């Protein structure tokens, strides 16, 4: 997060600063009706959720655990499938997979009351009957109790990753993802990665398959049915040929409209000269589309950027023409993972952010899950963060049959909005009431004491300079810090939690902290080799590399250097680089390995 910048005053003015009386204000929040976490002692992460016809919920993802809520594990990461009732109580759970890694990405309830699950697998044992090489699409058809009716892998000798699955009106299935293969089930590829769509019959037999893209890289992220019986497919692309008509620079949003047979009716790219990644699309009631993702651009189709990646939401008409676009964010990393049209004609946007300024002021910790409620024209009606002091993120948001919202995500926190943690990352469900509640988070400052105006609530004072880490024992209405710094309070009243602004306490004069604004990492995306330009020579630098599920895969230290070179030896995917420079943390940097 970005803490409030400290301005150093002459010693003679310090006590004048302490006597400032700060104006009171209130924060409007959406109250949590209930929240539950699920998992075991290792990492468990949810990808997809759907409300079922009985009012409950089905969710899928991946798990490394074999204890607590999870009955088993076949090795590495398994598919984990969880069915709950309307109140989030577990009805049944199942793990499926082999001795390799198996990740479930999408679930859809079928007409017979069962479920179809899509994801990717590198296994060929236990529940997985075959593998063509590396990761394959792996599709499961389950009955209403989660038992396997049939399973099948699809792909070629390279990587194939499934992202979305739907059931068509004829009881067949449509699966979308992307492929690097050009053999076995994959009849064609333009180059590198292409979108890849499969049409399967009711028993999993291939009716047709088709690749889409160009001579660059295409990564499909979301597919939804359209009113005319076709499909809309969204992902990101750096191509400018074949099915990708143009490119504005680096990765762009790419949206393809397909007919029921998989033929392209139209395709369009959207973005700017930097990287723009799409993760969610859905058709709107007017026949157009709402698309959500992230952008680091501020030109061409993208009107603004607050810093690093911002939420970027675009509204298209039925032919793919851009009607409006909006960015939302702060100076840190902000990414949309789910967007939907709400019953009032507006939109709900879910993602996660490390920012603590601009549109996302009030973060609880390292990353929070943030919801934005937009009107029909993309203006913010309300916004709310959910989480604790560690990493908490969104995977998918749905509107439930009672008109409220259900957020599915991942969490490693066990405080503030969360009542516990099973270990590592957990599946996390949050049922959100649509009626706004108000929490008064005004704070008065006198000398070196901060006092919340609201009495009779629950309080947790946090250190803004340390990613909103809780100050041990600071749970009273008033707080007197022992050290200089910036502090805020998280106030909880009637199941609503909000965080105040950060307030500076400066007992003695101290030196201002460097912000490392001259830090640069390149190339990004990369084939594996990266360089980090520190801007000037540093005495000691520690580098930590994490994969997309938060596992540390590499650590190393450097002394007396202004340039670090590192090789990411893992497979293609998203990685996060954390640097500690002369004892101070920088922002987390996202890196894509091709």
C-alpha positions as a printed NumPy array, in Angstrom:
array([[  0.   ,   0.   ,   0.   ],
       [  0.99 ,   3.632,  -0.298],
       [  1.056,   5.29 ,   3.103],
       [  0.373,   8.955,   3.684],
       [  3.58 ,  10.829,   2.927],
       [  5.218,  12.269,   6.03 ],
       [  6.191,  15.94 ,   5.978],
       [  8.837,  16.833,   8.539],
       [  8.166,  20.034,  10.512],
       [ 10.718,  22.033,  12.504],
       [ 10.769,  20.938,  16.17 ],
       [  9.205,  24.251,  17.252],
       [  6.069,  23.476,  15.202],
       [  5.545,  19.863,  16.316],
       [  3.127,  20.61 ,  19.156],
       [  1.154,  22.994,  16.932],
       [  0.592,  20.076,  14.548],
       [ -0.755,  17.896,  17.369],
       [ -3.468,  20.435,  18.263],
       [ -5.18 ,  20.341,  14.855],
       [ -8.836,  19.323,  15.127],
       [ -9.846,  17.113,  12.207],
       [-13.294,  17.409,  10.656],
       [-15.705,  14.513,  11.275],
       [-17.118,  12.406,   8.462],
       [-18.968,   9.126,   7.927],
       [-18.417,   6.261,   5.5  ],
       [-21.274,   4.473,   3.769],
       [-20.704,   0.712,   3.628],
       [-22.494,  -2.435,   2.513],
       [-23.017,  -4.684,   5.507],
       [-21.891,  -8.301,   5.638],
       [-24.869, -10.607,   6.212],
       [-22.542, -13.567,   6.759],
       [-19.099, -14.727,   5.758],
       [-17.421, -18.125,   5.893],
       [-14.004, -19.509,   5.039],
       [-13.362, -23.087,   3.92 ],
       [-10.238, -25.176,   3.423],
       [ -7.41 , -26.982,   5.108],
       [ -3.954, -26.292,   6.453],
       [ -2.42 , -25.663,   3.011],
       [ -3.472, -23.323,   0.178],
       [ -7.029, -23.543,  -1.177],
       [ -8.274, -21.064,  -3.767],
       [-11.725, -20.637,  -5.342],
       [-12.143, -19.838,  -9.045],
       [-15.868, -19.986,  -9.815],
       [-19.26 , -19.989,  -8.059],
       [-22.895, -20.365,  -9.118],
       [-26.149, -20.274,  -7.189],
       [-27.932, -23.613,  -7.572],
       [-31.62 , -24.276,  -8.166],
       [-32.128, -25.218,  -4.486],
       [-30.897, -21.773,  -3.393],
       [-27.465, -23.002,  -2.297],
       [-24.108, -22.563,  -3.967],
       [-21.616, -24.665,  -5.937],
       [-18.012, -23.517,  -6.086],
       [-14.808, -24.919,  -7.509],
       [-11.114, -24.191,  -7.368],
       [ -7.886, -25.871,  -6.343],
       [ -6.577, -27.288,  -3.1  ],
       [ -3.303, -28.586,  -1.703],
       [ -4.938, -29.6  ,   1.597],
       [ -6.218, -32.946,   2.894],
       [ -7.57 , -32.023,   6.313],
       [-10.266, -29.957,   8.079],
       [-12.937, -29.27 ,   5.407],
       [-11.12 , -31.295,   2.712],
       [-11.399, -35.071,   2.774],
       [ -8.418, -35.966,   0.577],
       [ -5.703, -35.034,  -1.867],
       [ -4.207, -37.134,  -4.668],
       [ -1.009, -35.087,  -4.989],
       [ -0.049, -31.511,  -5.773],
       [ -3.116, -29.352,  -6.377],
       [ -6.471, -31.116,  -6.861],
       [ -9.811, -29.87 ,  -8.092],
       [-11.858, -29.033,  -4.988],
       [-15.639, -28.877,  -5.402],
       [-17.801, -27.567,  -2.568],
       [-21.609, -27.509,  -2.285],
       [-23.262, -25.397,   0.411],
       [-26.787, -24.533,   1.446],
       [-28.231, -21.016,   1.158],
       [-26.475, -19.99 ,   4.404],
       [-23.053, -21.254,   3.359],
       [-23.106, -24.479,   5.389],
       [-21.254, -27.36 ,   3.722],
       [-23.546, -30.049,   2.257],
       [-20.805, -32.006,   0.499],
       [-17.286, -31.624,  -0.856],
       [-15.132, -33.636,  -3.254],
       [-11.538, -33.514,  -4.407],
       [-10.574, -34.911,  -7.823],
       [ -7.249, -35.146,  -9.627],
       [ -4.048, -37.071,  -9.973],
       [ -0.511, -36.942,  -8.683],
       [  0.263, -33.775, -10.671],
       [ -1.379, -30.358, -10.447],
       [ -5.068, -30.067, -11.382],
       [ -6.87 , -26.675, -11.254],
       [-10.649, -26.215, -11.616],
       [-11.559, -22.917, -13.29 ],
       [-15.303, -22.973, -13.985],
       [-18.505, -24.718, -12.877],
       [-22.006, -24.786, -14.35 ],
       [-25.113, -26.536, -13.026],
       [-26.586, -28.788, -15.708],
       [-30.216, -29.359, -16.683],
       [-30.271, -32.733, -14.883],
       [-29.325, -31.15 , -11.541],
       [-25.695, -32.195, -11.787],
       [-22.634, -30.132, -12.66 ],
       [-20.008, -29.732, -15.359],
       [-16.561, -28.58 , -14.227],
       [-13.738, -27.333, -16.441],
       [-10.104, -26.792, -15.61 ],
       [ -6.623, -28.   , -16.444],
       [ -4.623, -31.069, -15.452],
       [ -1.107, -32.373, -15.88 ],
       [ -1.994, -35.745, -14.3  ],
       [ -2.733, -39.106, -15.879],
       [ -3.572, -41.226, -12.836],
       [ -6.123, -41.545, -10.017],
       [ -9.233, -39.689, -11.311],
       [ -7.564, -38.502, -14.551],
       [ -7.65 , -41.131, -17.297],
       [ -5.203, -39.528, -19.727],
       [ -2.875, -36.686, -20.624],
       [ -1.442, -35.616, -23.989],
       [  1.422, -33.591, -22.522],
       [  1.906, -30.794, -20.008],
       [ -1.496, -29.339, -19.045],
       [ -4.676, -30.494, -20.811],
       [ -8.238, -29.279, -20.537],
       [ -9.876, -31.636, -18.014],
       [-13.696, -31.785, -17.959],
       [-15.78 , -33.522, -15.277],
       [-19.498, -34.31 , -15.451],
       [-20.847, -34.821, -11.936],
       [-24.213, -35.932, -10.611],
       [-26.149, -33.847,  -8.07 ],
       [-24.089, -35.288,  -5.204],
       [-20.711, -34.631,  -6.784],
       [-19.977, -38.145,  -8.042],
       [-18.169, -38.458, -11.4  ],
       [-20.403, -39.574, -14.272],
       [-17.665, -39.088, -16.863],
       [-14.313, -37.303, -17.209],
       [-12.184, -36.513, -20.23 ],
       [ -8.975, -34.683, -21.088],
       [ -8.579, -32.635, -24.28 ],
       [ -5.573, -30.936, -25.839],
       [ -2.217, -31.567, -27.41 ],
       [  1.398, -32.091, -26.495],
       [  1.871, -28.523, -25.202],
       [ -0.093, -26.532, -22.613],
       [ -3.895, -26.265, -22.824],
       [ -5.774, -24.285, -20.143],
       [ -9.584, -24.254, -19.831],
       [-11.158, -21.062, -18.434],
       [-14.968, -21.317, -18.901],
       [-17.637, -23.982, -19.408],
       [-21.336, -23.633, -20.264],
       [-24.19 , -25.971, -21.128],
       [-25.993, -25.204, -24.372],
       [-29.765, -25.501, -24.855],
       [-29.241, -28.812, -26.704],
       [-27.559, -30.272, -23.555],
       [-24.123, -30.125, -25.158],
       [-21.202, -28.253, -23.588],
       [-19.052, -25.381, -24.773],
       [-15.56 , -24.954, -23.257],
       [-13.218, -22.008, -23.807],
       [ -9.615, -21.462, -22.877],
       [ -6.294, -21.214, -24.674],
       [ -3.729, -23.557, -26.154],
       [ -0.095, -23.737, -27.194],
       [ -0.595, -27.126, -28.895],
       [ -0.917, -28.091, -32.558],
       [ -1.659, -31.811, -32.461],
       [ -4.016, -34.447, -31.055],
       [ -7.337, -32.601, -30.395],
       [ -6.001, -29.214, -31.564],
       [ -6.245, -28.945, -35.339],
       [ -4.643, -25.542, -35.818],
       [ -2.747, -22.754, -34.09 ],
       [ -1.557, -19.45 , -35.528],
       [  1.498, -19.124, -33.266],
       [  2.314, -19.095, -29.561],
       [ -1.001, -19.197, -27.603],
       [ -4.454, -19.033, -29.215],
       [ -7.965, -18.965, -27.798],
       [ -9.334, -22.522, -28.097],
       [-13.047, -23.433, -27.993],
       [-14.498, -26.961, -27.818],
       [-18.097, -28.014, -28.476],
       [-18.814, -31.339, -26.723],
       [-21.832, -33.606, -26.914],
       [-23.677, -34.694, -23.773],
       [-21.18 , -37.536, -23.228],
       [-18.035, -35.461, -23.773],
       [-17.386, -36.314, -27.416],
       [-15.953, -33.486, -29.537],
       [-18.496, -32.045, -31.995],
       [-16.191, -29.271, -33.172],
       [-13.125, -27.332, -32.019],
       [-11.698, -24.035, -33.177],
       [ -8.729, -21.809, -32.419],
       [ -8.846, -18.002, -32.603],
       [ -6.093, -15.405, -32.497],
       [ -3.09 , -14.226, -34.412],
       [  0.652, -14.69 , -34.56 ],
       [  1.157, -13.221, -31.069],
       [ -0.2  , -14.463, -27.738],
       [ -3.891, -14.807, -26.884],
       [ -5.139, -15.786, -23.413],
       [ -8.887, -16.449, -23.096],
       [-10.359, -15.576, -19.703],
       [-14.168, -15.498, -19.95 ],
       [-16.998, -16.79 , -22.148],
       [-20.747, -16.185, -21.804],
       [-23.829, -17.171, -23.837],
       [-25.568, -14.517, -25.904],
       [-29.275, -13.901, -26.53 ],
       [-29.047, -15.135, -30.138],
       [-27.755, -18.584, -29.166],
       [-24.111, -17.748, -29.797],
       [-21.267, -16.869, -27.465],
       [-19.044, -13.95 , -26.558],
       [-15.398, -14.693, -25.761],
       [-12.974, -12.293, -24.081],
       [ -9.285, -12.391, -23.294],
       [ -6.141, -10.433, -24.011],
       [ -3.977, -10.401, -27.113],
       [ -0.843,  -8.801, -28.524],
       [ -1.558,  -9.906, -32.113],
       [ -2.696,  -7.712, -34.994],
       [ -3.615, -10.268, -37.657],
       [ -6.039, -13.129, -38.361],
       [ -8.841, -12.966, -35.727],
       [ -7.164, -10.142, -33.772],
       [ -7.84 ,  -7.173, -36.046],
       [ -5.485,  -4.626, -34.507],
       [ -3.302,  -3.886, -31.523],
       [ -2.789,  -0.626, -29.657],
       [  0.425,  -1.75 , -27.963],
       [  1.437,  -4.651, -25.708],
       [ -1.627,  -6.686, -24.608],
       [ -5.12 ,  -5.386, -25.47 ],
       [ -8.569,  -6.561, -24.479],
       [ -9.812,  -8.843, -27.306],
       [-13.549,  -9.591, -27.643],
       [-14.88 , -12.092, -30.205],
       [-18.572, -12.627, -30.969],
       [-19.21 , -16.209, -32.133],
       [-22.319, -17.787, -33.626],
       [-23.651, -21.115, -32.331],
       [-21.249, -23.004, -34.631],
       [-18.153, -21.116, -33.503],
       [-17.835, -18.815, -36.506],
       [-16.548, -15.3  , -35.781],
       [-19.251, -12.678, -36.379],
       [-17.047,  -9.802, -35.249],
       [-13.882,  -9.199, -33.274],
       [-12.452,  -6.05 , -31.723],
       [ -9.499,  -5.032, -29.578],
       [ -9.507,  -2.275, -26.942],
       [ -6.686,  -0.699, -24.977],
       [ -3.726,   1.624, -24.992],
       [ -0.011,   1.468, -25.559],
       [  0.695,  -0.429, -22.324],
       [ -0.671,  -3.694, -20.986],
       [ -4.459,  -4.195, -20.767],
       [ -5.812,  -7.534, -19.502],
       [ -9.447,  -8.694, -19.526],
       [-10.843, -11.217, -17.019],
       [-14.647, -10.985, -17.248],
       [-17.414, -10.303, -19.775],
       [-21.195, -10.625, -19.781],
       [-23.989,  -9.587, -22.136],
       [-26.188,  -6.723, -20.95 ],
       [-29.967,  -6.355, -21.198],
       [-29.658,  -3.968, -24.181],
       [-27.778,  -6.608, -26.209],
       [-24.389,  -5.034, -25.594],
       [-21.587,  -6.168, -23.297],
       [-19.864,  -5.116, -20.082],
       [-16.182,  -6.062, -19.871],
       [-13.874,  -5.858, -16.87 ],
       [-10.137,  -6.136, -16.483],
       [ -7.085,  -4.06 , -15.741],
       [ -5.019,  -1.498, -17.569],
       [ -1.727,   0.308, -17.111],
       [ -2.42 ,   2.503, -20.167],
       [ -3.611,   6.107, -20.276],
       [ -3.992,   6.714, -24.012],
       [ -5.984,   5.612, -27.07 ],
       [ -9.083,   3.808, -25.667],
       [ -8.023,   4.324, -22.027],
       [ -8.721,   7.802, -20.704],
       [ -6.738,   7.747, -17.469],
       [ -4.472,   5.809, -15.119],
       [ -3.727,   6.453, -11.441],
       [ -0.575,   4.336, -11.333],
       [  0.469,   0.756, -12.052],
       [ -2.648,  -1.29 , -13.017],
       [ -6.146,   0.179, -12.561],
       [ -9.565,  -1.423, -12.758],
       [-10.727,  -0.82 , -16.345],
       [-14.396,  -1.309, -17.273],
       [-15.76 ,  -0.848, -20.792],
       [-19.33 ,  -0.889, -22.138],
       [-19.867,  -2.084, -25.713],
       [-22.929,  -2.013, -27.937],
       [-24.206,  -5.171, -29.655],
       [-21.672,  -4.751, -32.487],
       [-18.656,  -4.207, -30.261],
       [-18.508,  -0.415, -30.538],
       [-17.201,   1.319, -27.431],
       [-19.997,   3.251, -25.652],
       [-18.07 ,   4.273, -22.537],
       [-15.022,   3.34 , -20.499],
       [-13.884,   4.099, -16.968],
       [-10.757,   3.418, -14.95 ],
       [-10.826,   3.124, -11.172],
       [ -7.874,   2.691,  -8.881],
       [ -5.037,   4.068,  -6.872],
       [ -1.285,   4.253,  -7.13 ],
       [ -0.826,   0.513,  -6.512],
       [ -1.87 ,  -2.652,  -8.294],
       [ -5.669,  -2.938,  -8.889],
       [ -7.245,  -5.717, -10.961],
       [-10.851,  -6.651, -11.88 ],
       [-11.761, -10.351, -11.875],
       [-15.557, -10.269, -12.169],
       [-18.223,  -7.924, -13.538],
       [-22.003,  -8.327, -13.826],
       [-25.109,  -6.327, -14.621],
       [-27.326,  -5.823, -11.572],
       [-31.097,  -5.999, -11.413],
       [-31.353,  -2.167, -11.37 ],
       [-29.518,  -1.854, -14.719],
       [-26.199,  -0.842, -13.184],
       [-23.058,  -2.921, -12.769],
       [-21.109,  -4.564,  -9.977],
       [-17.333,  -4.862, -10.31 ],
       [-15.195,  -7.105,  -8.084],
       [-11.446,  -7.355,  -7.864],
       [ -8.588,  -6.813,  -5.487],
       [ -6.216,  -3.969,  -4.829],
       [ -3.101,  -3.032,  -2.905],
       [ -3.834,   0.702,  -3.28 ],
       [ -4.827,   2.927,  -0.402],
       [ -5.573,   6.184,  -2.198],
       [ -7.739,   7.755,  -4.919],
       [-10.727,   5.424,  -5.515],
       [ -9.496,   2.802,  -3.042],
       [ -8.675,   4.767,   0.094],
       [ -9.185,   2.664,   3.216],
       [ -7.425,  -0.636,   2.522],
       [ -7.229,  -2.963,   5.541],
       [ -3.958,  -4.685,   4.649],
       [ -1.692,  -6.068,   1.931],
       [ -4.524,  -6.66 ,  -0.583],
       [ -8.278,  -6.245,  -0.045],
       [-11.231,  -7.391,  -2.073],
       [-12.953,  -4.259,  -3.433],
       [-16.477,  -3.959,  -4.842],
       [-17.642,  -1.049,  -6.957],
       [-21.349,  -0.495,  -7.654],
       [-21.725,   1.534, -10.846],
       [-24.783,   3.135, -12.409],
       [-25.728,   2.456, -16.03 ],
       [-23.177,   5.037, -17.231],
       [-20.238,   3.758, -15.199],
       [-20.375,   6.264, -12.346],
       [-19.631,   5.003,  -8.819],
       [-22.743,   4.675,  -6.631],
       [-20.928,   3.006,  -3.75 ],
       [-17.702,   1.162,  -3.067],
       [-16.582,  -1.151,  -0.275],
       [-13.532,  -3.169,   0.66 ],
       [-13.62 ,  -6.531,   2.444],
       [-10.818,  -8.479,   4.056],
       [ -8.243,  -8.426,   6.803],
       [ -4.643,  -7.423,   7.285],
       [ -3.146, -10.021,   4.91 ],
       [ -3.964, -10.942,   1.282],
       [ -7.684, -11.117,   0.448],
       [ -8.963, -11.118,  -3.126],
       [-12.029, -11.574,  -5.314],
       [-12.625, -14.376,  -7.791],
       [-16.292, -13.952,  -8.766],
       [-19.338, -11.903,  -7.711],
       [-22.941, -12.998,  -8.293],
       [-26.318, -11.45 ,  -7.517],
       [-28.427, -13.903,  -5.563],
       [-32.146, -14.603,  -5.987],
       [-32.969, -12.382,  -2.974],
       [-31.369,  -9.393,  -4.739],
       [-28.254,  -9.398,  -2.549],
       [-24.671, -10.208,  -3.565],
       [-22.345, -13.116,  -2.915],
       [-18.602, -12.636,  -3.264],
       [-16.336, -15.648,  -3.727],
       [-12.651, -15.108,  -3.192],
       [ -9.497, -16.183,  -1.41 ],
       [ -8.149, -15.06 ,   1.936],
       [ -5.181, -15.625,   4.182],
       [ -6.456, -13.221,   6.859],
       [ -8.244, -14.128,  10.063],
       [ -9.211, -10.694,  11.36 ],
       [-11.411,  -7.648,  10.664],
       [-14.048,  -9.083,   8.27 ],
       [-12.837, -12.671,   8.769],
       [-13.392, -14.738,  11.899],
       [-10.721, -17.324,  11.187],
       [ -8.298, -18.961,   8.785],
       [ -7.73 , -22.692,   8.244],
       [ -4.14 , -22.238,   7.038],
       [ -2.552, -20.575,   4.002],
       [ -5.189, -19.346,   1.568],
       [ -8.824, -20.36 ,   2.102],
       [-11.943, -20.347,  -0.029],
       [-13.909, -17.308,   1.208],
       [-17.608, -16.479,   0.799],
       [-19.139, -13.131,   1.765],
       [-22.927, -12.591,   1.614],
       [-23.489,  -8.857,   1.236],
       [-26.677,  -6.998,   2.077],
       [-27.557,  -4.358,  -0.508],
       [-28.862,  -1.952,   2.143],
       [-26.101,   0.526,   2.951],
       [-24.994,   1.068,   6.54 ],
       [-22.99 ,   3.998,   7.842],
       [-19.934,   3.898,  10.069],
       [-18.58 ,   7.108,  11.568],
       [-14.786,   6.864,  11.19 ],
       [-13.932,  10.418,  12.193],
       [-10.868,  10.807,  14.419],
       [ -9.733,  13.64 ,  16.66 ],
       [ -6.036,  14.279,  17.301],
       [ -4.678,  15.959,  20.436],
       [ -0.946,  15.962,  21.101],
       [  0.136,  12.393,  20.322],
       [ -3.249,  10.771,  21.069],
       [ -5.781,   9.744,  18.425],
       [ -9.437,   9.216,  19.44 ],
       [-12.325,   7.824,  17.402],
       [-15.529,   9.862,  17.726],
       [-17.82 ,   6.826,  17.606],
       [-18.35 ,   5.233,  21.027],
       [-19.468,   1.7  ,  21.82 ],
       [-18.022,   0.071,  18.694],
       [-15.087,  -2.298,  18.119],
       [-11.712,  -0.753,  17.251],
       [ -8.405,  -1.874,  15.788],
       [ -5.678,   0.713,  15.298],
       [ -3.337,  -0.045,  12.403],
       [  0.054,   1.113,  11.133],
       [ -0.413,   2.771,   7.723],
       [  3.344,   2.631,   7.095],
       [  3.365,  -1.166,   7.469],
       [  0.561,  -2.183,   5.081],
       [ -2.111,  -1.414,   7.72 ],
       [ -0.684,  -4.03 ,  10.085],
       [ -2.629,  -4.139,  13.378],
       [ -0.917,  -2.485,  16.329],
       [ -0.795,  -5.129,  19.044],
       [ -3.197,  -4.365,  21.9  ],
       [ -4.495,  -1.15 ,  20.295],
       [ -8.217,  -1.991,  20.457],
       [ -9.609,   0.914,  22.48 ],
       [-11.428,   4.035,  21.304],
       [ -8.277,   6.123,  21.957],
       [ -4.722,   5.286,  20.976],
       [ -1.362,   6.836,  21.85 ],
       [  1.379,   5.556,  19.507],
       [  4.809,   4.816,  20.928],
       [  6.582,   5.641,  17.667],
       [  6.395,   8.243,  14.919],
       [  4.282,   7.254,  11.947],
       [  0.898,   7.258,  10.247],
       [ -1.979,   5.471,  11.933],
       [ -5.621,   4.685,  11.174],
       [ -8.464,   2.912,  12.957],
       [-10.764,   0.176,  11.673],
       [-14.184,   0.591,  13.308],
       [-16.812,  -2.169,  13.298],
       [-20.422,  -1.464,  14.231],
       [-23.441,  -3.681,  13.532],
       [-21.449,  -5.94 ,  11.141],
       [-20.213,  -2.924,   9.136],
       [-16.479,  -2.216,   9.082],
       [-14.736,   0.855,   7.698],
       [-11.282,   2.351,   8.043],
       [-10.411,   5.967,   8.763],
       [ -7.889,   8.147,   6.997],
       [ -4.261,   7.873,   8.089],
       [ -3.165,  10.426,  10.711],
       [  0.431,  11.512,  11.219],
       [  1.949,  11.381,  14.695],
       [  5.392,  13.   ,  14.779],
       [  6.85 ,  12.947,  18.277],
       [ 10.414,  13.705,  17.227],
       [ 11.91 ,  14.832,  13.951],
       [ 12.836,  11.929,  11.681],
       [ 14.215,  11.52 ,   8.174],
       [ 11.787,  11.063,   5.339],
       [ 11.576,   7.547,   3.853],
       [ 12.566,   6.988,   0.235],
       [  9.673,   5.918,  -2.005],
       [ 11.793,   4.054,  -4.618],
       [  9.858,   5.734,  -7.456],
       [ 12.824,   5.142,  -9.808],
       [ 12.478,   1.341,  -9.655],
       [ 12.053,  -0.356, -13.092],
       [ 11.571,  -4.024, -14.052],
       [ 11.948,  -5.213, -17.658],
       [ 11.098,  -6.934, -19.948],
       [  7.52 ,  -7.607, -18.883],
       [  6.095,  -9.929, -20.23 ],
       [  9.303, -11.974, -20.23 ],
       [ 10.621, -15.263, -21.541],
       [ 12.034, -15.821, -18.06 ],
       [ 15.015, -13.458, -17.705],
       [ 14.243, -10.159, -15.955],
       [ 16.3  ,  -7.132, -14.982],
       [ 15.47 ,  -4.798, -12.117],
       [ 16.962,  -1.304, -12.377],
       [ 17.119,   0.107,  -8.842],
       [ 17.848,   3.628, -10.069],
       [ 20.867,   4.039,  -7.816],
       [ 23.309,   1.815,  -5.962],
       [ 21.801,   0.099,  -2.896],
       [ 23.7  ,  -1.442,   0.026],
       [ 21.442,  -4.477,   0.496],
       [ 18.558,  -5.847,  -1.597],
       [ 16.516,  -8.989,  -0.921],
       [ 14.322, -10.348,  -3.747],
       [ 11.397, -12.743,  -3.233],
       [  9.476, -14.348,  -6.118],
       [  5.953, -15.721,  -5.555],
       [  3.693, -17.675,  -7.908],
       [  0.014, -16.845,  -8.535],
       [ -1.161, -18.707,  -5.416],
       [  1.285, -16.977,  -3.096],
       [  3.952, -19.682,  -2.814],
       [  7.535, -18.381,  -2.517],
       [  9.517, -20.033,  -5.325],
       [ 12.785, -18.106,  -5.098],
       [ 14.695, -15.868,  -2.667],
       [ 18.068, -14.22 ,  -3.056],
       [ 20.08 , -11.314,  -1.652],
       [ 22.371,  -8.766,  -3.322],
       [ 24.768,  -6.183,  -1.914],
       [ 26.168,  -2.922,  -3.268],
       [ 24.31 ,  -2.995,  -6.611],
       [ 22.055,  -0.88 ,  -8.809],
       [ 20.943,  -3.694, -11.164],
       [ 19.565,  -7.155, -10.38 ],
       [ 19.144,  -9.926, -12.928],
       [ 16.968, -12.946, -12.183],
       [ 15.795, -16.002, -14.101],
       [ 12.226, -17.252, -13.488],
       [ 12.691, -20.973, -14.122],
       [  9.06 , -21.947, -13.539],
       [  6.411, -22.545, -16.219],
       [  4.51 , -19.774, -18.012],
       [  2.163, -17.783, -15.801],
       [  1.832, -14.815, -13.462],
       [  4.463, -14.139, -10.803],
       [  4.954, -11.439,  -8.172],
       [  8.284,  -9.852,  -7.258],
       [  8.765,  -8.329,  -3.795],
       [ 11.946,  -6.375,  -3.053],
       [ 13.26 ,  -5.277,   0.334],
       [ 15.733,  -2.459,  -0.26 ],
       [ 17.94 ,  -1.429,   2.65 ],
       [ 15.36 ,  -2.897,   5.027],
       [ 12.288,  -1.255,   3.425],
       [  9.612,  -3.017,   1.338],
       [  8.755,  -1.803,  -2.16 ],
       [  5.463,  -2.378,  -3.944],
       [  4.76 ,  -5.852,  -5.264],
       [  5.459,  -6.053,  -9.022],
       [  3.466,  -8.386, -11.264],
       [  5.454, -10.236, -13.95 ],
       [  4.04 , -12.363, -16.761],
       [  6.218, -15.206, -18.031],
       [  5.316, -16.218, -21.563]])
